[in-house]
Amino acid sequence: MQQLNDFLTLIDNYVGSSQWFVYFLLGTGLFFTIYLKFPQFRYLKYSFRIVRGKFDRESDVGDTSHFQALATALSGTVGTGNIAGVALAIHLGGPAALFWMLMTAVIGMTTKFVEVTLSHKYREIAEDGSVSGGPMYYMKNRLNMKWLAVIFAIATILSSFGTGSLPQINSIASSAFSTFGIAPIVTGAVLSVILAFVIIGGIKRIAKITEKLVPIMAIIYFIGAIGVIGYNYQNIIPSLTSIISDVFTGTAAVGGFLGAGFSFAFNRGVNRGLFSNEAGQGSAPIAHAAARAHEPVSEGLVALLEPFIDTIIICMLTGMVILSSGAWTKKIDNQFQYSDMSILNGVYTDQNQEGKDLLYNYIAGKQELDMFTGNLLVTDGRITNEVTVVNSRSLAEDVVVLKNGKNLTGEIPVQNGRITNTENLLFKGKSLIHSAALTTEAFTESWFGDYGRYIVSIGILLFAFSTAISWSYYGGRATIFLFGVKGDIYFRIVYVIGFFLASFTDTTIIWTFSGITIALMTLPNLFGILMLHKEMKSEVGLFWKEWSDRFPGEKTPNY
């Protein structure tokens, strides 16, 4: 598994985690923001009115209402990215990563507006009578690039696993195990059966479920988050200050956190921001294509709300919970994941600046340290060699080694800082934690105490499961585009199987795979919408002309 993760990480370094990908994503959003004169600010109030049915016609074609389409798309974006993804971004890049997540969302509002508008315009009616749409249709019908549409559709299917299925159930299973002690395989089995029943009903059943789930999960999560932030009220201003003050300098070492530079915070913030709101990825247009609307820009304006709700509101709440609670800098008793762990030859410390600098430069990839190779000697669970265990980008403390549930006495072969045989072997101790575990810990620092864990578990269950439901639809539409309606049932079967298997697979591998699939889906979509920038501007003009004709006494924005 470690070799697989190393291979995926190598690929991700050239794609999703590379600087050029981040600049291309933000650059596209900035271009449309300026080109369309900041629609995310000027058109926002009209978005809310359209969601309420202001622009509807009885003759509009589609399978869902504006609100149902928004709820379905939101259920696809509001998932582990809002709970685990924010925590991972702060763990890697410090508070400044949250700032870049928010900036990505502001720019992403325009990107989402553009991609949904263009995709909605070129949607089609599938063989079974349902509406089918997404970037692959404008690529085929408008750009006449069937080859690009095929690449996008294949990437969508891959991303339905990398974004919608694998990391979602993994976070649910991990949270259920840490909170309730339920074995991940049991959680995976039960939810896989429920998922299968839901997705068989298609978009209409999915829309009915998501329009109820989204408000419920938002309310529960909001109450829990406010409980933490209010309990730690004295840390609100310092937390907000750290988000801004560290933007261009990076975050210095504090507590068990060894620090993070500007470029890493920027990259991780943008990367996790995209994972959270999916702006530019091309997923939301597939859900919005099913909406009843005669004018594509109207549905684009509905989609404009998604990054605002998903990232600016919900991710900001999660970020403030993590920062105000202080959990992101605390070493906490946990079970180490081998992909997060390395063993250094010699003894290092994080109790002085020299030691912190050495360790930070190592985890940041700026300096190589001597990795341990040989047999790790363990007596009654304690390592007796002169070595240092690094876990989750921090110096591990009070490390205990267990085999078959009991303190180990014996030898463990290690090659270049990695355990070579991990069967029935378990490392535990104090270190920083990340992803869903970090958010769960942060939620206990409130008036709810340990009951805060249940809020996160319920939130992850609702958020992540609804995301898995929506992404099954996205992957299914891509399958229909490639193979016709008959191929959809086979995709759903594989999707449910993958959902089950991911419940007990290494978290880090899943997140790494997710980053790759996001990039593979995003690049063709960004290329396509840039080619159609003039058509987009023309569509906006036609929309506001129709709005003026229908509501003659109302002043409309300049376009």
N, C-alpha and C positions, 0 to 999 in steps of 0.2 A: 504493500500500500504506500510505503514511503517513496519507493521508486516511481510509482505512478504519480504521486503528488509532485515530486521533483520535476517530472516530465511536463505535467500540466502547468506548473509554475513557470517553467522555461518558455512555454508557448505564450502564456499570459503576459509575460514580461515584454514580449514583442507586439502584443495586441492590446487587450483591455487595460493593462497596467502601464502601458507606455505613454510617454508625454505627448507624442504626436496624436494619439487617439483622443486624449483629453482636449487638446487644442482644436482638433477638428470638430469635436462635439460642441464645445463652447463657441467656437468661431462661427459655426452654422447658426446657432441660436442668436448670437450677437448680430450677425448679418441680417437676419429676418426681423429682429427687434428694431434695428435702425431703418431698414428698408420699408417696413410697414408702420413706422412711426410709433413704436412702443404700444402695441395693442394690448399687452398684459395689464397696462394701467388704464388706458383710454376706453377699453371695451368691457372691463370687468363687470360693471353694473348691468350691462346688457346680457351678460352670461347668466346671471341669476334670474333675470326675467324670462329668458328663453327656456331655462330648466322648468320654470313654472307653467310653461305652455303658451307664453305670450305670442309666439310666432307660428303656432301650429295651424294646419289646415286639415279638414276631415279627409281629404284625398291623399294625404301624405302616405308614402309607401314605406313599410318596414315592419319588423317583428317586435320592437320594444319602444317604450316611450323615451323621451330625453332623460328623465330621471333614472329609469331602469338601465339605460346605456351608461350613464354616468356612474351608477352604483356598481354595475358589472365591471367597468374599467377601473374604478376605485378599488374594488375588491381584488382586482388583479395586481394593483400597485401597493395598496396598503397591506403589507404582509411582514415577513421577517425583516425586510429592509428598514421598517420603522422601529422595530424593537431590537433585533440582533445587529442589523446593518449599521445603525447609528452608534451602537456600543462598540462595534468593531472599528468604525472610523475614528472615534475618540481614542480608543485603545492604541491605534496605530499612529495617529497624527496629532493627538491632543485636542484641546478645545477649538483650535483654529480650523480643524477639519469640519466642524459643525458650521462654521461661517461659510466655507466653500460649498457645503451641501445646500445651504440656503440660497446662495448666489446661483448655483446650478438650477435650482427650482425656479427662481425669478426668470432666468433666461429660458428655461425649459417650458415655461408657460407659452411663450411664442412658438417654440418648436412644436409643441403638442397641437397648438392651434393650426399650424400649417399642415402637418402630416395628416391630421384627421380630416381637414377640409378637402385636400386633394384625393385622399383615399375614398371618402364618401362620394365624391363626384363620379368616380369610375367603378362603383360597386356593380355586382351582377346578381341575377337570380339563379340560384343553384338548381340542379336537377330535381331536388326534392321540394322545390318551391320556396325555400328559405332564402333570405338575403345573405350574400357572401361578399365580403370586401376586405380591404387591407392594402398595404403598399404594393403587393404583388400585382394587383389589378391595374393600378395606374402605370406601373412599369410595363405591363403587357399591352394595355389598351391605349395609353397615351404616348409613352416613350417608344413603344414597339421594340422593347428589349425583353423578349421572353426569357432569354438566358439569365438576365439579372433578376427577373421575377422568380425563376426557379431557384437561384442561389438564396434569395430572401426567404422563400417558402421552406427550403431545407433548414436554413438557420433558425427559422421560427419553430420548427419541430424540435430541433436540438435545444433551443432556448426554453421550450415548454417544459423540458426536463430540468435544464440548468437554472431556470428562474422560478418556474411555477410548481414543480413537483418535488425535486430532490431537496433543496434547502428548506422548503416549507415543512415537510413532514419531519425532517431531521431536527429542526428547531422545536417542533411540537413534542416529539418523542424525548428529546433531551430535557425539556422543561418538565414534562410529566414525570420523568424519572427522578429529577432532582427535587421536585416538590412533593410528589405522591409516592415515589418508589415503584412506579409501574414500569415494568420492563419495556424497553423500546420496541421490541418485536411484537408485543401485545398491542401497544398503541398503534403501531403500523398496521396490524391485521384488522383491528376494529375500524379504523378510519378509512382503510382501503375499501372495505365493504360499503361503507356509507358513501364514499366518493363515487363508487361504481353506480350506485342507485341514482345519485343526483345527476351525473353527466349523461346518463342514458336519455334523459328527457330533453336534451338539447338546450338551445338558447332561451326558449320561453320559460322552462323550469328554472334554469340558472338565473335568469333575470328576476324571477319572483322570489327566489331565495336570497339573492344578493341585496335586493332593495330593502329587505328586512334585516339582514345581517349587518350591513354597513352602519346604519344608525345605532344599533344596539351595541356593537363593539366599540364604536367611537365614544359613546357615553360612558361605558364601563372604564375604558382606558383613561378618559379625561378625568374622571373622579379620582382614580388611583394616582395619576400624575400630580394633580393639584394637591393631593394629600401629602406627597413627598416634598414638593416645592414649598408648600406652606409650612410644613414642619421644620424645614431647613431655611426659613426665611432670611436668616442672617447671611446666607451664602448666595442669595439671589444676585445682588449687585456684583460681588466678586466674580461670580460665574459668567455674567453677561460681559463684564470687563475683560475676562480672560479670552472670551471668544473673539473680541475685537483686537485686544492688545497683542495677541500672539500671531496675528494674521501674516505679517511680513517678516517676523523674526523667528518663528518657530517656538515651540514650547520647551522651556527649561525643565531639568529633572526636578521632580517633586514627589515625595513619598517613594513608593516602589517604581514609579514611572521614570524611565531613564532619559526621557526627552524625545523630541521629534523636530526635524528641520522643516523649513518652509515648503520645499518641493514635495516632501512626502505628505505633509498635511494637505497641500493643494491637490495632489494626485488622488489621495484616498478620499478626500471630501467630495471631489467631483465624481469619482468612480462610484462611491456609495450613494451619492445623490442620484445618479442615473439609475442605479439598481433600485432605489426606492421609488422614484416617480416615473421611470421608464421613458422620459421625454427624448424623442429622437430614435427610440428603439423600434418603433413601428408596431407595437403590440396593441395599444389603445385604439388605433384606427379600425382594427378588426372587430372590436366590440361596438364601436360607434357606427360602423357600417350598417348594423342591424336596426338603428334608430329610425323612427318614422319622421322624415324630414324631406322637404322638396328642395331646400336650398342648402348646399353643403357647408357654407360658411356658418350657418346657424348651429350646426353640430360641432364645427370647429370651436365655436365660442363656448359651447358646453364643456368641451374637452379642456379648454383653457383653465378651468377651475381645478383640474386634477392635481397638478403640481402644487398649487396654492394650498389645497386641503391636505394632501398627502405629506408634503415635505415642510412647507412653511409653518403649518399648524402642528401636525402630529409628530414629525421628526424633531421639531424645535422643543416640543413638550418632553419627548424622550431625552433629548440632549440636556435639557435643564434638570431633569430628574437625576441623570448620571453625574453631572457636574456639581449640582448643589448638595447631593448626598456624599460626595467625596469618594464614592466606591471605586472610581476609575484609578485612584492612586494607592489603593489599599491592597496588601497581599492577603489573600484569603485561602483558607484550607480548601483544596480541590484535588480532583483526580487529573493527572497530567495526560494530555494527548501526545502521542509520540511525534506527530508532525509539528508540534509546537515546542518540542524539547530537544536540547542538545547538551552534550557533556564536554566541558573544557578541561584540558590538562593543566593542573595547577589550581591554586586558590585565589579567587578574586573577591573583592568587596564592593558594596555600594554605599559604604558608610563614609567615604571621603570623595572629594571631587575627582581625584586621579582615577580611582576605581570606577566611578560613574562614567567618566569620559571613555575609558577603555571599553566598558561594556556597551555603552551607547554606540560607539564607533563600530563595534562588532555586529550588533543587531541591525545597524543601519547600512551594513555592507561596506563601510569605509575602511575597515581594518580587519585583517585576518588574525585570529588568535589560534594558538596551538590546540587542536582538537584531540581528545583522548582516544587512543586506540590500544586495545588490550582487554584484559579481564577485569571487570569491576568486582571488587571484593566486598561482600555484604555479610554482616553479622547481626543476627536478630533484627533484620530490616534496615540496618544503618550502613551506609557506604563508608568504608574505612580508607579508601584511596585518597590521595591529595588531588581532588577534582572539584569542579564547580558545575552545578546543574543550572542551566538557564531554561526557564519555561515561560511561555507567553510573553516574551520580550522583557523578562525581569529575572533577577537573581532569586532562585528558589531557596526556601528555607525549610528546616525541619523535615527533610525528605525521608520518607519511609518506603521501602520496597517490599511488596507482598507477592507471593505466588500461591495460587489456589486459595486466596483469602487469608493466608497466614504470613507472618513476618518471615522473610527469606533469610536463610543462612546458606551462602554458596557463592558461585561465580556467575557473572553475566558477561558474555562476549560483546564487545563494543568495537565498531569500525568507524573511524573518522567522526567520532562524537555521536554516533547513532547506534541504538540497540539493534542487534542483528536478528535476535529471536525474541519476539514479544509474547509468545504463546503463554496464556495463563499468568502473565506478569503484569503487575500494577505498580505505578509510581504515584505516591500521594505526598502532599506537602503544601506549603504556603507560597503563593505566587500571585501575580496579577491574573485576572480572568478577563474574558472578552465575550463578545456576541451575546446570546440570550442570557447566559449565566450572569454576566455583568449587570444587565438591566434588571434581572430578578433580584440580585443582591441590593441594587440601588433602591428598589421599591420597598425593601424592608426598613429603610431609614425614614420612617414616617409614623403617623399616629396609628396606622394599621399594624405596625410591627411585622412579625413573621407572616401575618395574613396578606401582606403585600405580595408575597410569592404567588398566592392564588390569583391575584389580579393579573399578574404577568402571564401565568399559565393559561388563564381564561382568554386573555388578550391574544396570546400567541396562537391558541387553538382556533379562535374565531378569525383572526387576521390571516394566519397562514393557510387555514383550510379553505377560506373563501378565495384566496389567491390561487390555490391549486385547482379549484373549480373553474375559475375564469381562464386559467392558462390551458386547461383541457380543451376549452372552446377555441382558443387561439391556434393551438396545435392541430385541432381537428379541421379548422377552416383551411389551414395550409396544406393538410393532407388531401382535402377535397380538391384544392387547386391543382395539386400534382397528379392525383390518381383517380379523382372522381369521388362521388358519394360513397361508393362501395368500400373505399379504403378507410373511411372514418372509423368504422367499428374496430378494425384491427389496430388503429392508432390508440383508441380508448383502452383496449385490453392491455397493450404494452405500457400505456401511461399509468394504469392502476398498478401493474406489476412493479414498475420502476418506483412508484410512490411507496409501495410496501418495502422494497429492498433498501431504500434510502433511510428508512427509520432507524437502521442500526449500522450505518456507514459513517466513516470518519468525517467530522464536520469540516475540517480544513480542506479536504479534497473536494467536497461539494461546493464550498465557496470559491475555490480556485476554478473549477469547471464552470461555475456560473459566470465568472468574469469573462471567460473566453466566449461563451455562447452569446452573451450580451453584445460583445463587440462584433461578432460575426453577423448578427442581425441588424445592428445599428448602421454599419458602414454602407450597405446598399441603399438603405432608406435615406440617409443624409445625402448621398450622391444624387438620388432621384429627386428629392424636393428642391435641391439647389438648381437642378436643370429646369425645374418648372416655376422658378421664382416670379417670372413675368405673368404667368397664368394665375398664380396665387393673388397677385396684386389686382388683376382684372376681376377675379371672383369677388374680392372684398368690395370693390367699387359697385359691382352689380347687386350685391347684397344690400348695401346701404341705400342704393337707389330704390330697391323694392321696399325696404323699411320705410323710407320717406313717402312712398306711394300709399302704403297701407296705413301709416300714421302721419298724415300730412302736417299736423300741428306740432310735431315733435322735432326737436333739433337733433341731428345726427353728427357723429364725429367726422372730421375731415379725413379723407383717405387719399 
